[in-house]
């Protein structure tokens, strides 16, 4: 019975992850060793949080620059 419950839960999780994955773009970035520690020391909760913030800020600046 527990195995059946676990399989149903796993299927539900896979479905939820698949649904979520359709709402985001994904990129892979490789950084020099120690970069994540530097990012966390700056107060970011994760390298992903830092990357999202940095990319969106830069993109906004680029779009403003191109509109001029």
C-alpha positions in Angstrom: 0.0 0.0 0.0 2.8 2.4 0.9 4.5 1.6 -2.4 1.3 2.5 -4.4 1.0 5.7 -2.5 4.6 6.6 -3.2 4.2 5.9 -6.9 1.1 8.1 -7.0 2.9 10.9 -5.2 5.9 10.6 -7.5 3.7 10.8 -10.5 2.0 13.9 -9.2 5.3 15.5 -8.5 6.6 14.7 -12.0 3.4 16.2 -13.4 3.7 19.4 -11.3 7.4 19.8 -12.3 6.5 19.3 -15.9 3.8 21.9 -15.7 6.2 24.3 -13.9 9.0 23.7 -16.5 6.6 25.0 -19.2 6.5 28.4 -17.5 10.3 29.2 -17.4 13.3 29.4 -19.6 16.3 27.5 -18.4 20.0 28.1 -19.0 23.1 26.4 -17.6 26.0 28.5 -16.5 29.4 27.2 -15.3 31.3 29.6 -13.0 34.8 29.5 -11.6 35.1 27.6 -8.4 34.4 29.8 -5.4 32.0 32.1 -7.3 28.9 30.7 -5.5 30.5 31.4 -2.1 31.2 34.9 -3.2 27.6 35.4 -4.3 26.3 34.1 -1.0 28.6 36.4 1.0 27.0 39.3 -0.8 23.7 38.4 0.7 22.0 36.4 -2.1 20.2 33.2 -1.0 21.6 31.4 -4.1 23.6 31.7 -7.2 20.3 31.4 -9.2 18.8 34.3 -7.3 21.9 36.4 -8.1 21.9 35.4 -11.8 18.2 36.1 -12.2 18.6 39.5 -10.6 21.7 40.4 -12.6 20.3 39.2 -16.0 17.0 41.0 -15.6 18.7 44.2 -14.5 21.1 44.1 -17.4 18.3 43.2 -19.8 16.2 46.2 -18.6 19.2 48.5 -19.1 19.9 47.2 -22.6 16.3 47.6 -23.6 16.3 51.2 -22.3 19.5 52.0 -24.1 18.1 50.6 -27.4 14.9 52.7 -27.1 16.9 55.9 -27.1 
